[in-house]
Amino acid sequence: MSDRGFTVWFTGLSGAGKSTVAEMLFHELQARGMKTEILDGDVVRQNLSKGLGFSKEDRDLNILRIGFVADLLTRNGVATICCPISPYREARDAVRAQIGDFVEIHVHATVEEIAAHRDPKGLYKKALAGEITGFTGVDDPYEAPEHPELVLNTLEETPQESLQHVLTTLVKLGYLDSAEQLVEGDRLHSGMTDLRVHETGHVVNES
């Protein structure tokens, strides 16, 4: 495998499972001896995009900043994993055009499904009740990709099945030599996503 960099861009609603699959992919790429980094939407907002709000302009600026960093990493041979909500198609397409080696993965789940099964803080229920405004997928738009390289349905697939689809896609596109899953059991938290971490340092299994 060459040191060719690429960006895997997970997009989808909050709670759809982007960070979960991104974290698993990170460890798979590390196990292959590849240089890899994760740019998680919430983590980036606490650092690179601190102070930005949630207007369309601020959301787009956040995505373009993530895209700029992803482009730098990709050009330097890093397998870069991005998992912001990135609700607007135009901003995602601009990042795709900038990076080139860009794999867009739509992590699909409906608002109703997430509210029923993956809403531990009750944020979707509050948004649906009108208690929270500007919530992506409820009263703020989410524009699904029209031609992503892959669509994951995380409410029908296990995380391992979703990961397998990602690895298979990366092999088909020439970025990996093998789609075999090399990492088994609990994974140490990368420290780059907002997934909960156990006191042992491992990712908490939410399922």
N, CA, C and O of each residue as an XYZ file, in Angstrom:
828
protein
N       0.847     -1.197      0.000
C       0.000      0.000      0.000
C       0.884      1.250      0.000
O       1.831      1.355      0.779
N       0.560      2.181     -0.878
C       1.345      3.408     -0.974
C       0.993      4.344      0.175
O       0.086      4.074      0.963
N       1.731      5.457      0.254
C       1.444      6.458      1.274
C       0.472      7.507      0.749
O       0.489      8.652      1.199
N      -0.358      7.128     -0.184
C      -1.338      8.043     -0.759
C      -2.399      8.397      0.274
O      -3.035      7.519      0.857
N      -2.579      9.696      0.490
C      -3.588     10.136      1.445
C      -4.966     10.182      0.817
O      -5.106     10.242     -0.405
N      -5.973     10.154      1.658
C      -7.357     10.284      1.203
C      -8.199     10.744      2.385
O      -7.779     10.646      3.538
N      -9.386     11.243      2.085
C     -10.314     11.682      3.130
C     -11.586     10.867      3.056
O     -12.200     10.762      1.995
N     -11.986     10.290      4.173
C     -13.287      9.640      4.310
C     -14.181     10.605      5.075
O     -13.894     10.949      6.222
N     -15.262     11.040      4.442
C     -16.128     12.070      5.024
C     -17.480     11.455      5.368
O     -18.295     11.190      4.484
N     -17.709     11.231      6.663
C     -18.995     10.722      7.129
C     -19.938     11.908      7.347
O     -19.594     12.848      8.063
N     -21.118     11.869      6.736
C     -22.109     12.909      6.938
C     -23.440     12.264      7.326
O     -23.762     11.169      6.865
N     -24.197     12.938      8.162
C     -25.490     12.408      8.599
C     -25.958     13.140      9.835
O     -25.231     13.955     10.403
N     -27.167     12.846     10.244
C     -27.760     13.513     11.392
C     -27.013     13.177     12.681
O     -26.339     12.152     12.776
N     -27.147     14.055     13.660
C     -26.610     13.781     14.992
C     -27.258     12.508     15.527
O     -28.480     12.364     15.492
N     -26.434     11.585     16.022
C     -26.963     10.336     16.556
C     -27.080      9.221     15.544
O     -27.490      8.113     15.892
N     -26.723      9.492     14.275
C     -26.856      8.462     13.241
C     -25.783      7.378     13.355
O     -25.971      6.266     12.862
N     -24.664      7.696     14.002
C     -23.614      6.704     14.182
C     -22.305      7.040     13.485
O     -21.450      6.172     13.313
N     -22.144      8.304     13.080
C     -20.927      8.708     12.355
C     -19.671      8.467     13.177
O     -18.723      7.843     12.700
N     -19.661      8.961     14.412
C     -18.449      8.855     15.244
C     -18.123      7.412     15.578
O     -16.950      7.050     15.680
N     -19.147      6.579     15.751
C     -18.920      5.173     16.085
C     -18.156      4.465     14.966
O     -17.161      3.788     15.222
N     -18.622      4.623     13.731
C     -17.966      3.957     12.602
C     -16.618      4.615     12.329
O     -15.655      3.932     11.978
N     -16.541      5.927     12.485
C     -15.273      6.632     12.268
C     -14.198      6.137     13.227
O     -13.051      5.933     12.828
N     -14.568      5.946     14.489
C     -13.617      5.463     15.500
C     -13.128      4.057     15.148
O     -11.942      3.754     15.279
N     -14.047      3.206     14.702
C     -13.664      1.847     14.314
C     -12.741      1.867     13.099
O     -11.767      1.118     13.040
N     -13.054      2.728     12.131
C     -12.209      2.837     10.941
C     -10.816      3.329     11.300
O      -9.826      2.852     10.745
N     -10.731      4.276     12.220
C      -9.439      4.802     12.676
C      -8.527      3.673     13.140
O      -7.355      3.622     12.769
N      -9.070      2.767     13.954
C      -8.256      1.670     14.484
C      -7.900      0.665     13.396
O      -6.815      0.084     13.422
N      -8.800      0.454     12.442
C      -8.483     -0.441     11.330
C      -7.328      0.110     10.485
O      -6.434     -0.636     10.085
N      -7.356      1.405     10.220
C      -6.286      2.006      9.421
C      -4.965      1.996     10.189
O      -3.906      1.750      9.613
N      -5.038      2.267     11.497
C      -3.825      2.187     12.315
C      -3.238      0.774     12.295
O      -2.021      0.599     12.228
N      -4.113     -0.224     12.353
C      -3.648     -1.614     12.355
C      -2.953     -1.979     11.050
O      -2.188     -2.942     11.001
N      -3.212     -1.218      9.999
C      -2.557     -1.425      8.705
C      -1.266     -0.612      8.581
O      -0.632     -0.596      7.525
N      -0.886      0.060      9.666
C       0.347      0.841      9.662
C       0.221      2.165      8.935
O       1.225      2.753      8.533
N      -1.003      2.640      8.764
C      -1.228      3.881      8.023
C      -1.253      5.083      8.962
O      -1.678      4.972     10.113
N      -0.801      6.220      8.471
C      -0.953      7.470      9.200
C      -2.409      7.895      9.093
O      -2.936      7.994      7.985
N      -3.070      8.147     10.213
C      -4.491      8.469     10.164
C      -4.865      9.460     11.262
O      -4.290      9.448     12.350
N      -5.822     10.305     10.961
C      -6.332     11.292     11.917
C      -7.844     11.370     11.790
O      -8.404     11.080     10.733
N      -8.511     11.770     12.890
C      -9.955     12.005     12.875
C     -10.219     13.484     13.137
O      -9.646     14.079     14.050
N     -11.098     14.067     12.322
C     -11.598     15.416     12.567
C     -13.089     15.289     12.858
O     -13.906     15.190     11.942
N     -13.430     15.294     14.138
C     -14.821     15.126     14.580
C     -15.478     16.500     14.714
O     -14.862     17.451     15.194
N     -16.727     16.586     14.287
C     -17.407     17.876     14.281
C     -17.423     18.578     15.622
O     -17.071     19.754     15.710
N     -17.832     17.868     16.678
C     -17.933     18.487     17.996
C     -16.563     18.873     18.544
O     -16.414     19.928     19.160
N     -15.561     18.017     18.321
C     -14.218     18.291     18.831
C     -13.618     19.495     18.109
O     -12.984     20.344     18.736
N     -13.817     19.572     16.786
C     -13.319     20.715     16.021
C     -13.961     22.006     16.505
O     -13.293     23.036     16.600
N     -15.249     21.959     16.809
C     -15.954     23.162     17.271
C     -15.379     23.687     18.586
O     -15.448     24.886     18.859
N     -14.822     22.812     19.384
C     -14.241     23.231     20.662
C     -12.856     23.850     20.483
O     -12.329     24.471     21.405
N     -12.272     23.684     19.308
C     -10.911     24.148     19.076
C     -10.822     25.052     17.855
O     -10.810     26.275     17.989
N     -10.761     24.463     16.672
C     -10.580     25.226     15.439
C     -11.717     26.210     15.183
O     -11.485     27.313     14.690
N     -12.943     25.814     15.514
C     -14.109     26.647     15.204
C     -14.786     27.191     16.459
O     -15.986     27.467     16.451
N     -14.024     27.344     17.525
C     -14.587     27.881     18.756
C     -15.149     29.280     18.516
O     -14.487     30.123     17.912
N     -16.361     29.524     18.987
C     -16.973     30.830     18.813
C     -17.969     30.889     17.676
O     -18.775     31.817     17.603
N     -17.925     29.899     16.775
C     -18.905     29.866     15.693
C     -20.256     29.406     16.222
O     -20.335     28.579     17.130
N     -21.317     29.957     15.639
C     -22.668     29.554     16.013
C     -23.201     28.494     15.071
O     -22.442     27.707     14.506
N     -24.535     28.483     14.908
C     -25.162     27.436     14.107
C     -26.026     28.003     12.995
O     -26.954     27.348     12.521
N     -25.714     29.235     12.580
C     -26.345     29.763     11.375
C     -25.803     29.008     10.170
O     -24.789     28.318     10.274
N     -26.470     29.134      9.031
C     -25.958     28.461      7.829
C     -24.540     28.920      7.520
O     -23.688     28.103      7.169
N     -24.279     30.213      7.647
C     -22.947     30.752      7.357
C     -21.899     30.148      8.279
O     -20.823     29.756      7.827
N     -22.210     30.071      9.574
C     -21.252     29.517     10.518
C     -21.068     28.011     10.319
O     -19.958     27.493     10.437
N     -22.155     27.322     10.020
C     -22.038     25.880      9.756
C     -21.154     25.632      8.542
O     -20.290     24.755      8.560
N     -21.377     26.414      7.480
C     -20.566     26.254      6.267
C     -19.098     26.571      6.537
O     -18.208     25.862      6.068
N     -18.846     27.646      7.300
C     -17.467     28.019      7.620
C     -16.789     26.910      8.416
O     -15.617     26.612      8.185
N     -17.505     26.303      9.343
C     -16.957     25.190     10.116
C     -16.552     24.038      9.196
O     -15.478     23.459      9.357
N     -17.417     23.707      8.230
C     -17.125     22.616      7.303
C     -15.934     22.960      6.412
O     -15.083     22.108      6.155
N     -15.871     24.198      5.944
C     -14.753     24.596      5.090
C     -13.433     24.584      5.855
O     -12.389     24.280      5.278
N     -13.468     24.910      7.145
C     -12.255     24.832      7.963
C     -11.811     23.383      8.135
O     -10.625     23.072      8.029
N     -12.775     22.500      8.401
C     -12.439     21.075      8.509
C     -11.870     20.581      7.184
O     -10.894     19.832      7.152
N     -12.499     21.016      6.085
C     -12.024     20.611      4.767
C     -10.621     21.090      4.474
O      -9.835     20.371      3.857
N     -10.296     22.303      4.910
C      -8.951     22.849      4.705
C      -7.909     21.992      5.414
O      -6.872     21.665      4.836
N      -8.180     21.632      6.658
C      -7.243     20.796      7.419
C      -7.163     19.399      6.797
O      -6.081     18.825      6.680
N      -8.315     18.862      6.402
C      -8.334     17.532      5.785
C      -7.513     17.521      4.500
O      -6.822     16.545      4.208
N      -7.588     18.602      3.738
C      -6.816     18.699      2.500
C      -5.316     18.694      2.792
O      -4.552     18.012      2.109
N      -4.895     19.450      3.801
C      -3.477     19.471      4.183
C      -3.003     18.078      4.597
O      -1.935     17.625      4.184
N      -3.800     17.419      5.405
C      -3.427     16.081      5.865
C      -3.369     15.103      4.693
O      -2.421     14.329      4.562
N      -4.396     15.152      3.843
C      -4.465     14.230      2.711
C      -3.261     14.399      1.786
O      -2.683     13.421      1.313
N      -2.893     15.664      1.535
C      -1.750     15.932      0.647
C      -0.433     15.426      1.233
O       0.545     15.232      0.511
N      -0.421     15.215      2.543
C       0.787     14.734      3.212
C       0.686     13.253      3.572
O       1.357     12.775      4.486
N      -0.165     12.540      2.837
C      -0.192     11.089      2.941
C      -0.949     10.537      4.129
O      -0.750      9.381      4.504
N      -1.829     11.355      4.739
C      -2.585     10.904      5.911
C      -3.982     10.444      5.486
O      -4.660     11.127      4.718
N      -4.398      9.298      5.983
C      -5.776      8.843      5.809
C      -6.628      9.615      6.812
O      -6.557      9.369      8.016
N      -7.419     10.533      6.319
C      -8.118     11.489      7.166
C      -9.597     11.133      7.254
O     -10.260     10.932      6.236
N     -10.104     11.057      8.477
C     -11.493     10.682      8.713
C     -12.224     11.889      9.289
O     -11.831     12.415     10.330
N     -13.277     12.327      8.620
C     -14.064     13.479      9.075
C     -15.486     13.020      9.371
O     -16.061     12.244      8.608
N     -16.051     13.491     10.471
C     -17.412     13.051     10.801
C     -18.271     14.172     11.384
O     -18.912     13.983     12.418
N     -18.290     15.338     10.732
C     -19.220     16.382     11.146
C     -20.599     16.122     10.528
O     -20.709     15.386      9.548
N     -21.643     16.720     11.094
C     -22.974     16.582     10.492
C     -22.941     17.058      9.049
O     -23.488     16.403      8.162
N     -22.302     18.193      8.814
C     -22.177     18.814      7.480
C     -23.494     18.775      6.708
O     -23.626     18.024      5.742
N     -24.464     19.577      7.130
C     -25.825     19.451      6.593
C     -26.023     19.983      5.186
O     -27.000     19.628      4.527
N     -25.110     20.832      4.708
C     -25.358     21.491      3.427
C     -24.517     20.899      2.307
O     -23.295     20.800      2.411
N     -25.194     20.510      1.240
C     -24.570     19.826      0.114
C     -23.498     20.683     -0.555
O     -22.440     20.177     -0.928
N     -23.769     21.970     -0.704
C     -22.828     22.843     -1.402
C     -21.473     22.894     -0.701
O     -20.431     22.863     -1.355
N     -21.489     22.972      0.630
C     -20.228     23.012      1.385
C     -19.480     21.689      1.254
O     -18.260     21.680      1.093
N     -20.203     20.575      1.322
C     -19.547     19.268      1.164
C     -18.944     19.130     -0.225
O     -17.830     18.629     -0.375
N     -19.677     19.574     -1.242
C     -19.174     19.482     -2.607
C     -17.933     20.358     -2.803
O     -17.023     19.996     -3.550
N     -17.903     21.513     -2.127
C     -16.731     22.385     -2.215
C     -15.508     21.696     -1.611
O     -14.403     21.796     -2.144
N     -15.713     21.004     -0.507
C     -14.618     20.281      0.137
C     -14.162     19.118     -0.746
O     -12.964     18.861     -0.874
N     -15.114     18.423     -1.349
C     -14.766     17.338     -2.272
C     -13.883     17.854     -3.407
O     -12.875     17.239     -3.755
N     -14.283     19.003     -3.982
C     -13.520     19.574     -5.095
C     -12.116     19.977     -4.664
O     -11.162     19.854     -5.431
N     -11.997     20.462     -3.422
C     -10.695     20.894     -2.917
C      -9.766     19.716     -2.682
O      -8.585     19.775     -3.026
N     -10.289     18.649     -2.099
C      -9.447     17.528     -1.678
C      -9.163     16.564     -2.826
O      -8.025     16.125     -2.995
N     -10.167     16.236     -3.602
C      -9.976     15.292     -4.716
C     -10.111     13.847     -4.292
O     -11.051     13.168     -4.704
N      -9.184     13.362     -3.470
C      -9.265     11.983     -2.961
C     -10.249     11.955     -1.799
O      -9.858     11.960     -0.632
N     -11.519     11.927     -2.139
C     -12.602     12.204     -1.189
C     -13.642     11.098     -1.288
O     -14.166     10.826     -2.368
N     -13.937     10.467     -0.167
C     -14.913      9.380     -0.120
C     -16.061      9.826      0.793
O     -15.909      9.892      2.013
N     -17.196     10.126      0.188
C     -18.336     10.613      0.962
C     -19.217      9.435      1.373
O     -19.644      8.637      0.538
N     -19.478      9.344      2.670
C     -20.291      8.250      3.200
C     -21.473      8.844      3.954
O     -21.306      9.545      4.951
N     -22.667      8.550      3.460
C     -23.884      9.041      4.107
C     -24.319      8.035      5.163
O     -24.699      6.910      4.839
N     -24.264      8.442      6.416
C     -24.711      7.600      7.526
C     -26.182      7.925      7.734
O     -26.532      8.932      8.350
N     -27.037      7.051      7.209
C     -28.459      7.352      7.109
C     -29.234      6.836      8.323
O     -29.106      5.679      8.723
N     -30.034      7.727      8.891
C     -31.027      7.366      9.906
C     -32.031      8.506      9.939
O     -31.656      9.671      9.806
N     -33.300      8.177     10.115
C     -34.323      9.221     10.126
C     -34.431      9.848     11.512
O     -34.027      9.251     12.510
N     -34.977     11.049     11.560
C     -35.197     11.740     12.833
C     -36.049     10.872     13.757
O     -35.755     10.746     14.946
N     -37.092     10.282     13.213
C     -38.007      9.475     14.026
C     -37.294      8.267     14.635
O     -37.508      7.929     15.799
N     -36.442      7.623     13.831
C     -35.709      6.452     14.323
C     -34.725      6.839     15.414
O     -34.621      6.156     16.434
N     -33.998      7.939     15.200
C     -33.026      8.379     16.201
C     -33.736      8.792     17.485
O     -33.288      8.452     18.580
N     -34.847      9.528     17.357
C     -35.588      9.975     18.537
C     -36.089      8.786     19.351
O     -36.144      8.844     20.579
N     -36.451      7.715     18.663
C     -36.995      6.541     19.346
C     -35.917      5.659     19.960
O     -36.146      5.024     20.990
N     -34.738      5.615     19.334
C     -33.740      4.620     19.734
C     -32.403      5.185     20.208
O     -31.678      4.505     20.933
N     -32.057      6.425     19.810
C     -30.712      6.932     20.090
C     -30.746      8.378     20.544
O     -30.028      9.222     20.007
N     -31.557      8.655     21.506
C     -31.711     10.043     21.966
C     -31.603     10.101     23.487
O     -32.552     10.498     24.164
N     -30.424      9.698     24.036
C     -30.306      9.587     25.498
C     -30.526     10.902     26.233
O     -30.990     10.897     27.374
N     -30.201     12.033     25.600
C     -30.389     13.331     26.240
C     -31.765     13.937     25.939
O     -32.109     15.003     26.450
N     -32.545     13.245     25.103
C     -33.876     13.733     24.776
C     -33.889     14.975     23.904
O     -34.886     15.697     23.869
N     -32.773     15.238     23.186
C     -32.688     16.472     22.389
C     -33.647     16.447     21.205
O     -34.276     17.457     20.892
N     -33.758     15.294     20.547
C     -34.682     15.214     19.409
C     -36.127     15.398     19.870
O     -36.915     16.087     19.222
N     -36.459     14.777     20.990
C     -37.828     14.913     21.498
C     -38.133     16.376     21.813
O     -39.235     16.855     21.543
N     -37.154     17.088     22.386
C     -37.352     18.509     22.683
C     -37.483     19.325     21.406
O     -38.308     20.234     21.322
N     -36.652     18.991     20.397
C     -36.718     19.714     19.126
C     -38.047     19.469     18.435
O     -38.652     20.394     17.894
N     -38.502     18.217     18.451
C     -39.780     17.886     17.823
C     -40.941     18.551     18.539
O     -41.980     18.820     17.936
N     -40.762     18.817     19.835
C     -41.801     19.491     20.617
C     -41.697     21.011     20.524
O     -42.527     21.729     21.081
N     -40.674     21.499     19.817
C     -40.502     22.937     19.663
C     -39.780     23.608     20.808
O     -39.729     24.836     20.877
N     -39.209     22.802     21.728
C     -38.515     23.369     22.881
C     -37.087     23.788     22.528
O     -36.494     24.613     23.223
N     -36.527     23.218     21.437
C     -35.209     23.587     20.915
C     -35.395     23.983     19.460
O     -36.095     23.302     18.710
N     -34.770     25.085     19.060
C     -34.884     25.518     17.669
C     -33.523     25.439     16.976
O     -32.484     25.355     17.630
N     -33.548     25.468     15.644
C     -32.314     25.387     14.876
C     -31.655     24.029     14.946
O     -30.430     23.924     14.894
N     -32.469     22.979     15.065
C     -31.942     21.621     15.247
C     -31.944     20.910     13.896
O     -32.990     20.752     13.268
N     -30.768     20.488     13.462
C     -30.626     19.873     12.146
C     -31.509     18.642     12.003
O     -31.491     17.741     12.842
N     -32.283     18.624     10.920
C     -33.168     17.505     10.637
C     -34.573     17.700     11.148
O     -35.491     16.984     10.747
N     -34.753     18.683     12.050
C     -36.091     18.956     12.594
C     -36.603     20.271     12.022
O     -37.493     20.273     11.172
N     -36.044     21.395     12.485
C     -36.457     22.681     11.914
C     -35.301     23.392     11.215
O     -35.427     24.552     10.823
N     -34.180     22.696     11.061
C     -33.060     23.187     10.267
C     -32.753     22.087      9.244
O     -32.814     20.906      9.584
N     -32.424     22.453      8.000
C     -32.341     21.432      6.950
C     -31.126     20.520      7.069
O     -30.072     20.910      7.572
N     -31.310     19.297      6.592
C     -30.192     18.397      6.307
C     -30.347     17.944      4.864
O     -31.345     17.320      4.505
N     -29.359     18.260      4.041
C     -29.398     17.922      2.621
C     -28.563     16.660      2.391
O     -27.333     16.707      2.407
N     -29.237     15.546      2.182
C     -28.535     14.278      2.002
C     -27.719     14.291      0.718
O     -28.117     14.933     -0.254
N     -26.593     13.600      0.694
C     -25.794     13.526     -0.536
C     -26.589     12.890     -1.669
O     -27.389     11.980     -1.448
N     -26.360     13.379     -2.883
C     -27.039     12.813     -4.044
C     -26.272     11.641     -4.643
O     -26.872     10.698     -5.160
N     -24.935     11.702     -4.569
C     -24.117     10.644     -5.163
C     -22.954     10.274     -4.243
O     -21.796     10.398     -4.640
N     -23.244      9.822     -3.022
C     -22.142      9.419     -2.140
C     -21.506      8.130     -2.622
O     -22.120      7.354     -3.354
N     -20.266      7.911     -2.200
C     -19.609      6.647     -2.531
C     -20.244      5.470     -1.784
O     -20.147      4.324     -2.224
N     -20.894      5.762     -0.650
C     -21.486      4.684      0.146
C     -22.594      5.254      1.028
O     -22.494      6.382      1.512
N     -23.645      4.470      1.233
C     -24.703      4.799      2.195
C     -24.732      3.704      3.252
O     -24.806      2.521      2.920
N     -24.675      4.088      4.512
C     -24.783      3.143      5.620
C     -26.137      3.334      6.300
O     -26.529      4.464      6.590
N     -26.844      2.255      6.552
C     -28.092      2.316      7.308
C     -27.817      1.723      8.682
O     -27.956      0.518      8.894
N     -27.424      2.590      9.612
C     -26.897      2.103     10.893
C     -27.967      1.588     11.839
O     -27.639      1.002     12.872
N     -29.231      1.790     11.517
C     -30.283      1.224     12.358
C     -30.658     -0.190     11.914
O     -31.369     -0.904     12.621
N     -30.173     -0.586     10.736
C     -30.383     -1.954     10.271
C     -29.098     -2.765     10.320
O     -29.137     -3.994     10.383
N     -27.956     -2.080     10.293
C     -26.654     -2.747     10.296
C     -26.016     -2.646     11.680
O     -26.220     -1.664     12.394
N     -25.251     -3.657     12.051
C     -24.419     -3.536     13.244
C     -23.237     -2.628     12.908
O     -22.928     -2.452     11.730
N     -22.568     -2.047     13.904
C     -21.374     -1.254     13.616
C     -20.326     -2.035     12.829
O     -19.655     -1.479     11.960
N     -20.188     -3.329     13.136
C     -19.205     -4.149     12.418
C     -19.598     -4.309     10.951
O     -18.734     -4.310     10.074
N     -20.890     -4.443     10.682
C     -21.354     -4.553      9.294
C     -21.127     -3.241      8.547
O     -20.705     -3.244      7.390
N     -21.408     -2.117      9.213
C     -21.167     -0.815      8.583
C     -19.684     -0.639      8.281
O     -19.311     -0.191      7.197
N     -18.841     -0.995      9.250
C     -17.391     -0.906      9.046
C     -16.964     -1.751      7.854
O     -16.131     -1.326      7.054
N     -17.534     -2.952      7.733
C     -17.162     -3.832      6.630
C     -17.503     -3.193      5.284
O     -16.728     -3.295      4.334
N     -18.650     -2.541      5.201
C     -19.030     -1.852      3.966
C     -18.014     -0.747      3.639
O     -17.656     -0.549      2.478
N     -17.554     -0.030      4.674
C     -16.583      1.043      4.457
C     -15.267      0.466      3.944
O     -14.706      0.967      2.970
N     -14.778     -0.578      4.594
C     -13.509     -1.180      4.185
C     -13.599     -1.722      2.756
O     -12.674     -1.550      1.962
N     -14.705     -2.369      2.437
C     -14.896     -2.915      1.091
C     -14.895     -1.795      0.054
O     -14.313     -1.942     -1.020
N     -15.540     -0.685      0.373
C     -15.578      0.459     -0.539
C     -14.175      1.032     -0.750
O     -13.808      1.375     -1.874
N     -13.397      1.136      0.318
C     -12.041      1.686      0.208
C     -11.138      0.766     -0.625
O     -10.239      1.243     -1.317
N     -11.376     -0.539     -0.558
C     -10.621     -1.474     -1.413
C     -11.009     -1.257     -2.874
O     -10.142     -1.189     -3.745
N     -12.317     -1.148     -3.145
C     -12.794     -0.954     -4.519
C     -12.230      0.334     -5.129
O     -11.952      0.392     -6.326
N     -12.066      1.358     -4.297
C     -11.568      2.641     -4.778
C     -10.043      2.694     -4.848
O      -9.476      3.682     -5.316
N      -9.377      1.631     -4.382
C      -7.927      1.557     -4.498
C      -7.155      2.160     -3.338
O      -5.942      2.348     -3.434
N      -7.839      2.465     -2.244
C      -7.154      3.078     -1.098
C      -6.639      2.035     -0.097
O      -5.729      2.323      0.680
N      -7.216      0.830     -0.112
C      -6.766     -0.252      0.764
C      -6.532     -1.501     -0.072
O      -7.120     -1.669     -1.140
N      -5.664     -2.376      0.432
C      -5.401     -3.638     -0.248
C      -6.365     -4.735      0.197
O      -6.686     -5.641     -0.571
N      -6.820     -4.643      1.441
C      -7.644     -5.711      1.999
C      -8.792     -5.125      2.814
O      -8.640     -4.110      3.493
N      -9.953     -5.793      2.731
C     -11.117     -5.363      3.510
C     -11.273     -6.182      4.788
O     -12.286     -6.072      5.479
N     -10.279     -6.997      5.101
C     -10.352     -7.811      6.315
C     -10.323     -6.918      7.556
O      -9.533     -5.979      7.639
N     -11.198     -7.227      8.520
C     -11.187     -6.491      9.782
C     -10.081     -7.058     10.668
O     -10.092     -8.240     11.012
N      -9.123     -6.199     11.033
C      -7.947     -6.630     11.779
C      -8.082     -6.429     13.287
O      -7.354     -7.049     14.061
N      -9.005     -5.570     13.705
C      -9.135     -5.212     15.119
C     -10.345     -5.932     15.708
O     -11.451     -5.849     15.173
N     -10.122     -6.636     16.812
C     -11.209     -7.335     17.495
C     -11.295     -6.862     18.935
O     -10.312     -6.392     19.508
N     -12.481     -6.991     19.513
C     -12.660     -6.660     20.917
C     -12.725     -5.167     21.184
O     -12.957     -4.373     20.273
N     -12.520     -4.790     22.440
C     -12.608     -3.388     22.846
C     -11.491     -2.574     22.206
O     -10.376     -3.059     22.013
N     -11.817     -1.331     21.884
C     -10.849     -0.431     21.262
C     -10.518      0.716     22.201
O     -11.416      1.293     22.815
N      -9.244      1.054     22.321
C      -8.864      2.244     23.076
C      -9.440      3.469     22.382
O      -9.438      3.545     21.153
N      -9.923      4.412     23.148
C     -10.504      5.636     22.587
C      -9.407      6.450     21.899
O      -8.317      6.629     22.443
N      -9.710      6.937     20.699
C      -8.716      7.715     19.952
C      -8.455      9.071     20.595
O      -7.401      9.671     20.385
N      -9.426      9.557     21.385
C      -9.330     10.897     21.953
C      -9.728     11.971     20.964
O      -9.615     13.161     21.258
N     -10.201     11.559     19.776
C     -10.508     12.513     18.709
C     -11.993     12.623     18.403
O     -12.387     13.443     17.573
N     -12.827     11.817     19.054
C     -14.269     11.900     18.833
C     -14.968     12.164     20.155
O     -14.344     12.161     21.216
N     -16.287     12.395     20.074
C     -17.052     12.689     21.282
C     -17.691     11.432     21.876
O     -18.569     11.535     22.733
N     -17.263     10.254     21.433
C     -17.780      9.029     22.032
C     -17.367      8.957     23.502
O     -16.303      9.440     23.891
N     -18.238      8.342     24.307
C     -17.923      8.225     25.729
C     -16.765      7.260     25.931
O     -16.627      6.268     25.215
N     -15.938      7.572     26.920
C     -14.753      6.757     27.178
C     -14.840      6.180     28.591
O     -15.188      6.884     29.539
N     -14.519      4.886     28.719
C     -14.509      4.198     30.004
C     -13.259      4.610     30.773
O     -12.292      5.089     30.180
N     -13.275      4.423     32.095
C     -12.111      4.798     32.908
C     -10.862      4.005     32.525
O      -9.745      4.392     32.867
N     -11.059      2.882     31.807
C      -9.925      2.086     31.333
C      -9.301      2.710     30.086
O      -8.219      2.306     29.660
N      -9.984      3.697     29.502
C      -9.501      4.293     28.273
C     -10.120      3.711     27.028
O      -9.780      4.127     25.921
N     -11.029      2.747     27.180
C     -11.682      2.125     26.040
C     -12.985      2.839     25.704
O     -13.576      3.520     26.542
N     -13.424      2.666     24.436
C     -14.696      3.237     23.999
C     -15.831      2.510     24.701
O     -15.841      1.281     24.766
N     -16.790      3.270     25.229
C     -17.968      2.665     25.869
C     -18.892      2.126     24.801
O     -19.248      2.841     23.864
N     -19.285      0.861     24.934
C     -20.223      0.257     23.992
C     -21.632      0.687     24.364
O     -22.148      0.316     25.419
N     -22.262      1.486     23.475
C     -23.576      2.050     23.758
C     -24.714      1.099     23.369
O     -25.870      1.343     23.719
N     -24.396      0.025     22.652
C     -25.461     -0.853     22.150
C     -25.969     -1.784     23.244
O     -26.865     -2.591     23.001
